[in-house]
Amino acid sequence: MSRILISILLVISLCSCKTLQTGSNMISGIPWFDTNGNIVNAHGACIVEEDGRYYLFGEYKSDTANVFTGFSCYSSADLVNWMFERIVLPQQKEGLLGPRRIGERVKVMHCPALPQASM
């Protein structure tokens, strides 16, 4: 019985730990804010590193509708302070990226053979 109690307490203590990254208090479940003070809006995000800069891409979500509005892009030098760059691959007037569509789990890669796009 005591082994079960110890296991339960260990699981509870592990689940209640806060996540710390590079000295900041980033707590799981608490919104992150970008450098403009807005909540980072990047559901299902991926992070790509390019020349010492990190780029976070994710689904740009709304509280009012579950429709595709585009994917957001943020950049950071330290994985803590995120600057909103822009909406990449925004919703189009029609077609596969048109109204009443859902875009999920963005994946981004950089092809070194192609010229870099400026942010």
LINGIPE-V988398 format. One record per backbone hydrogen bond with DSSP energy under -1.0 kcal/mol. CO is the residue of the C=O (numbers start at 1). NH is the residue of the N-H. E is the energy in kcal/mol with one decimal. If there is no record, write none. Layout:
# LINGIPE-V988398
co=CO nh=NH e=E
co=CO nh=NH e=E
This chain:
# LINGIPE-V988398
co=1 nh=5 e=-2.0
co=2 nh=6 e=-2.5
co=3 nh=7 e=-2.3
co=4 nh=8 e=-2.5
co=5 nh=9 e=-2.5
co=6 nh=10 e=-2.3
co=7 nh=11 e=-2.2
co=8 nh=12 e=-2.5
co=9 nh=13 e=-2.5
co=10 nh=14 e=-2.3
co=11 nh=15 e=-2.2
co=12 nh=16 e=-1.3
co=21 nh=24 e=-2.5
co=24 nh=26 e=-1.0
co=27 nh=30 e=-2.2
co=32 nh=40 e=-2.3
co=34 nh=37 e=-2.1
co=38 nh=34 e=-3.5
co=43 nh=59 e=-3.2
co=46 nh=57 e=-2.6
co=48 nh=55 e=-3.0
co=50 nh=53 e=-1.5
co=53 nh=50 e=-3.0
co=54 nh=76 e=-2.2
co=55 nh=48 e=-2.7
co=56 nh=74 e=-2.4
co=57 nh=46 e=-2.3
co=58 nh=72 e=-2.6
co=59 nh=43 e=-2.0
co=69 nh=91 e=-1.2
co=70 nh=60 e=-2.2
co=71 nh=88 e=-3.6
co=72 nh=58 e=-1.6
co=73 nh=85 e=-3.2
co=73 nh=86 e=-1.1
co=74 nh=56 e=-2.5
co=75 nh=83 e=-3.0
co=76 nh=54 e=-3.3
co=82 nh=35 e=-2.2
co=83 nh=75 e=-2.2
co=86 nh=73 e=-1.7
co=88 nh=71 e=-2.4
co=95 nh=98 e=-2.0
co=97 nh=92 e=-3.6
co=101 nh=68 e=-3.7
co=111 nh=114 e=-1.9
